[in-house]
Amino acid sequence: MYIENMRLVRVSWLDTVEHPSGWYDPEDIDKLEDVCLVHSYGLLLKETKKSVTIVADFIPETKEFGRSTVIPRGMIEEIVDIFDPTNEA
């Protein structure tokens, strides 16, 4: 797999939010922060039925990738192409 064939994408996905541990009264639950929308940018390395993997870094000399993010499909709201080499004129 070479970078020349990889799409540069923005993946918009819902991330979990961890609240401080402790006990909450029922009326306090409505005050807790909800999930947040995250935009992650990178080269689309892999797509499976369960997840999408993007990478932020690439070393051309060794063809190695770094800073990968694996996002569960159920959390993904949208994938937008920033650059798709297959659509080059």
C-alpha positions in Angstrom: 0.0 0.0 0.0 1.4 3.4 -1.0 0.4 6.8 0.1 -0.2 7.8 -3.6 -3.3 5.6 -3.6 -4.7 6.7 -0.2 -7.6 9.1 0.4 -7.1 12.0 2.8 -10.3 12.2 4.8 -12.1 13.9 7.7 -13.9 11.4 9.9 -16.7 13.0 12.1 -17.5 10.7 15.0 -19.1 10.7 18.4 -16.7 10.3 21.3 -17.4 9.1 24.8 -17.3 11.5 27.8 -16.1 10.3 31.1 -17.6 12.0 34.2 -16.0 12.2 37.6 -16.6 9.1 39.7 -19.1 9.3 42.5 -22.8 9.1 43.1 -25.3 11.2 41.3 -28.9 12.2 42.1 -31.4 11.6 39.3 -31.8 15.3 38.8 -28.1 15.7 38.3 -27.9 13.3 35.4 -29.5 15.9 33.1 -26.6 18.3 33.9 -23.8 15.9 32.8 -22.0 16.5 29.6 -23.3 14.5 26.6 -21.1 12.8 23.9 -19.1 15.2 21.8 -18.6 15.3 18.0 -14.9 15.0 17.0 -13.4 15.7 13.6 -10.3 13.5 12.9 -8.1 14.1 9.8 -5.8 11.6 8.2 -4.9 9.1 5.5 -7.5 6.3 5.2 -5.4 3.2 5.9 -8.1 0.6 6.5 -11.9 0.0 6.4 -13.6 -3.0 7.9 -17.2 -3.8 8.9 -16.4 -2.8 12.4 -14.0 0.1 12.1 -12.1 2.7 10.1 -8.4 3.4 10.6 -6.7 6.6 9.7 -3.1 7.6 10.1 -1.5 11.1 10.6 2.1 10.4 9.7 4.0 8.7 6.9 7.7 8.1 6.3 8.3 7.8 2.6 11.7 6.2 2.9 10.6 3.3 5.0 6.9 3.3 4.1 6.0 3.3 7.8 2.9 5.0 9.3 2.4 6.6 12.7 -0.3 8.0 15.0 -3.1 5.7 13.9 -6.7 6.1 15.1 -9.2 3.3 14.9 -12.8 4.5 15.1 -15.7 2.1 15.6 -18.2 2.3 12.7 -21.1 2.7 15.1 -19.6 6.0 16.3 -19.0 7.5 12.8 -21.4 10.2 11.7 -19.7 11.0 8.3 -16.5 10.4 6.3 -15.7 13.3 3.9 -12.9 13.1 1.2 -10.5 16.0 1.4 -8.4 14.4 -1.4 -9.1 11.3 -3.3 -6.4 10.3 -5.8 -8.8 8.0 -7.7 -10.7 11.2 -8.8 -7.7 12.9 -10.3 -8.3 14.2 -13.8 
